[in-house]
Amino acid sequence: MIKIISTYLTSLINKLYTNKSTELPKKKVLHTILKNELFAKLKDNEKEILFGCGCFWGAEKGFWRLPGVITTAVGYAGGEMESPNYRDVCSGLTGHTEVVRVVWNNNKIDLSDLLKLFWECHDPTQGNRQGNDSGSQYRSAIYTTSKDQQNKVIESKNHYQKALKNNGFGEITTEIRNDIKFYFAEDYHQQYLAKPGSRPYCSAMPTKVKLKDFSGANFKLNDKVWTNYNWDISHCILRGENTPIESNF
């Protein structure tokens, strides 16, 4: 019965919103800050992953600033509806969550570094919510693109769970899945916080608990990089510069 209702609601949404955004735009689009193509094919030394940690505006800015990140883009993933648009996802009926696609140079930054930012930049115990934003589209999620990534993600989660419990937090609700289809969000959402006239906003609620060394970790960024993120300061992401953080590799 639940599946029938879900299928009906999805069909209803498709009828309501027939003007869909395309999944992979054919036009050339450059990252506002990094100046690399958003839709370029991955090179041999590049990897990609999807992170969901509340409103994707602030989350994207956090990741594009990391040294070694090639490009970032916001979009939707984790649901059943094909080619959703923003209104679809905001309805809460598509099953999708707001995510950031991160592409990085594996020679300069490791997945471990990205996971450190992911776990520390939001509260992964809040379920279908992050801060004042409520709904399944704001749930915490990691969608990997290989089994090796998935194994490392799970190891980091288990380690971080212990750290959270030691600091009075509950169970991590982060959804972890592999090989999930990603749909690019509309152009006006991409690198939103770097655009003139943008509304400074980030729903993430950091726990102030640090991710330290875990089994399989291979951190490549030096400690100086992380001084650019101070989770003790309200809206840390919004207060930071838009430009990438410099680091000596």
C-alpha positions in Angstrom: 0.0 0.0 0.0 2.8 2.4 0.9 4.5 1.7 -2.4 1.3 2.3 -4.3 0.8 5.7 -2.5 4.4 6.7 -3.2 4.1 5.8 -6.9 0.9 7.9 -7.1 2.4 10.9 -5.4 5.5 10.8 -7.7 3.1 10.7 -10.7 1.2 13.6 -9.3 4.4 15.7 -8.9 5.4 14.9 -12.5 2.1 16.3 -13.7 2.4 19.4 -11.5 5.9 20.3 -12.6 6.5 19.4 -16.2 9.3 21.9 -16.9 12.2 19.9 -15.6 15.8 20.9 -15.2 18.1 18.7 -17.3 20.3 16.1 -15.6 23.5 16.9 -17.5 23.5 20.3 -19.3 25.3 20.2 -22.6 26.5 23.8 -22.3 29.9 24.6 -20.8 29.5 25.9 -17.3 32.5 27.1 -15.2 32.7 27.0 -11.4 32.2 30.6 -10.2 35.3 30.4 -7.9 37.5 27.5 -9.1 36.9 28.2 -12.9 36.9 24.6 -13.8 34.1 23.0 -15.8 31.2 21.6 -13.7 30.4 18.8 -16.2 33.9 17.7 -17.3 34.8 14.1 -17.3 37.0 12.9 -14.5 40.7 12.6 -15.1 42.7 9.6 -13.9 43.8 11.3 -10.7 40.3 12.7 -9.9 37.5 11.2 -7.7 33.9 12.2 -6.9 31.5 11.8 -4.1 28.2 13.3 -2.9 27.6 14.9 0.5 24.3 15.9 2.1 24.6 18.1 5.2 21.7 20.5 5.3 21.1 23.4 2.9 23.5 22.8 0.0 24.4 26.5 -0.3 26.6 26.6 2.8 27.8 23.0 2.4 29.1 23.7 -1.1 31.2 26.7 0.0 32.8 24.7 2.7 34.0 22.1 0.2 35.1 24.4 -2.6 37.5 26.1 -0.3 39.5 23.0 0.5 42.9 22.7 -1.3 42.9 20.0 -3.9 39.2 20.2 -4.7 38.7 20.5 -8.5 35.1 21.5 -8.6 31.8 21.4 -6.7 28.2 21.5 -7.7 24.9 21.3 -5.8 22.1 19.0 -6.8 19.7 16.3 -5.7 20.2 12.6 -5.0 18.9 9.6 -3.0 15.3 9.6 -4.3 13.3 7.8 -6.9 12.0 10.7 -9.1 14.0 11.3 -12.3 15.2 14.8 -13.2 13.7 16.6 -10.2 13.7 20.4 -9.9 13.9 22.5 -6.7 10.2 22.7 -6.2 9.9 18.9 -6.5 12.5 18.3 -3.9 11.1 20.9 -1.5 7.8 19.1 -1.5 9.5 16.4 0.5 7.8 13.8 -1.8 10.6 12.9 -4.1 12.9 11.1 -1.7 15.8 13.2 -2.7 18.1 15.2 -0.4 20.1 18.3 -1.2 23.7 17.3 -1.9 27.1 18.6 -3.0 29.0 16.8 -5.7 32.7 17.1 -4.8 35.5 16.3 -7.4 39.0 16.3 -6.0 42.6 15.6 -7.0 43.5 12.4 -5.2 47.2 13.4 -5.2 46.6 16.5 -3.2 43.7 15.7 -0.9 42.3 12.5 0.4 38.8 11.3 1.0 39.7 11.4 4.7 40.1 15.1 4.6 36.7 15.6 2.9 35.2 13.3 5.6 36.7 15.4 8.3 34.9 18.5 6.9 31.7 16.6 6.3 31.4 15.2 9.9 32.5 18.4 11.6 30.5 20.9 9.5 27.0 19.7 10.6 25.2 17.6 13.2 24.7 14.1 11.7 22.4 13.0 14.5 19.4 15.2 13.6 17.5 12.8 11.2 15.4 14.6 8.7 16.5 18.0 9.8 19.5 20.3 10.0 19.1 23.4 12.2 15.9 25.3 11.3 15.4 23.4 8.1 13.1 20.4 8.5 12.3 17.7 5.9 13.8 14.6 4.3 15.6 16.9 1.7 17.8 18.1 4.5 18.9 14.7 5.9 22.5 13.9 6.3 23.9 11.6 3.6 27.0 10.3 1.9 26.7 8.7 -1.6 29.9 7.1 -2.6 31.1 6.2 -6.1 33.1 3.1 -5.2 33.2 0.3 -2.7 36.6 1.5 -1.4 35.0 4.9 -0.7 32.1 3.3 1.0 34.4 1.2 3.3 36.4 4.3 4.3 33.1 6.3 4.9 31.8 3.5 7.2 35.1 3.4 9.2 35.0 7.2 9.7 31.4 7.0 10.8 32.1 4.3 13.4 35.0 6.3 14.7 33.0 9.6 14.8 30.1 7.9 16.5 32.2 7.0 19.5 33.5 10.6 19.7 29.9 11.9 19.5 28.7 9.6 22.3 31.6 10.7 24.5 30.3 14.2 24.0 26.7 13.5 24.8 25.3 13.1 21.3 23.0 10.4 20.1 23.1 8.0 17.1 24.3 9.1 13.7 21.4 9.1 11.2 23.6 9.7 8.1 22.4 7.7 5.1 25.4 5.9 3.4 24.8 4.4 0.0 26.9 3.6 -3.1 26.4 4.4 -6.8 23.5 6.8 -6.5 22.4 9.0 -9.4 23.0 12.7 -9.1 20.9 15.4 -10.7 22.4 18.9 -11.0 20.4 21.7 -9.4 19.4 24.8 -11.3 22.1 27.3 -12.4 21.1 29.9 -9.8 21.9 27.4 -7.0 25.4 26.7 -8.1 28.0 28.4 -5.9 25.1 30.5 -4.6 27.0 32.1 -1.8 29.7 33.5 -4.1 27.2 35.3 -6.3 26.3 39.0 -5.9 23.1 39.6 -4.0 23.0 36.2 -2.5 21.3 35.7 0.8 23.9 34.5 3.3 22.4 31.4 4.8 23.6 28.0 6.1 21.5 25.7 8.2 24.3 23.4 9.4 24.6 23.0 13.2 28.2 21.7 13.9 28.7 19.6 17.0 32.2 21.0 17.7 33.4 17.3 17.9 36.5 16.7 15.9 37.1 13.7 13.5 40.5 12.3 14.4 42.6 9.4 13.0 40.5 6.4 12.1 41.2 3.0 10.5 42.2 3.5 6.8 42.6 7.3 7.2 45.2 9.1 5.1 44.9 12.7 5.9 46.9 14.9 3.5 46.0 18.5 4.5 48.1 20.2 7.2 46.7 21.5 10.4 46.9 25.1 9.2 44.1 24.5 6.7 41.6 23.6 9.4 42.2 26.9 11.2 40.0 28.4 8.5 37.0 26.6 9.9 36.1 27.6 13.4 32.9 25.8 14.4 32.8 27.7 17.7 31.8 30.8 15.6 28.2 31.0 14.6 27.8 30.6 10.8 31.5 29.9 10.3 31.1 29.0 6.7 29.3 32.3 5.9 32.0 34.4 7.6 34.9 32.8 5.7 36.3 34.0 2.4 35.1 32.6 -0.9 38.6 31.9 -2.2 40.3 28.5 -1.8 42.5 28.0 1.2 46.2 28.0 0.4 48.2 25.0 1.5 51.7 23.6 0.9 51.4 20.1 -0.5 
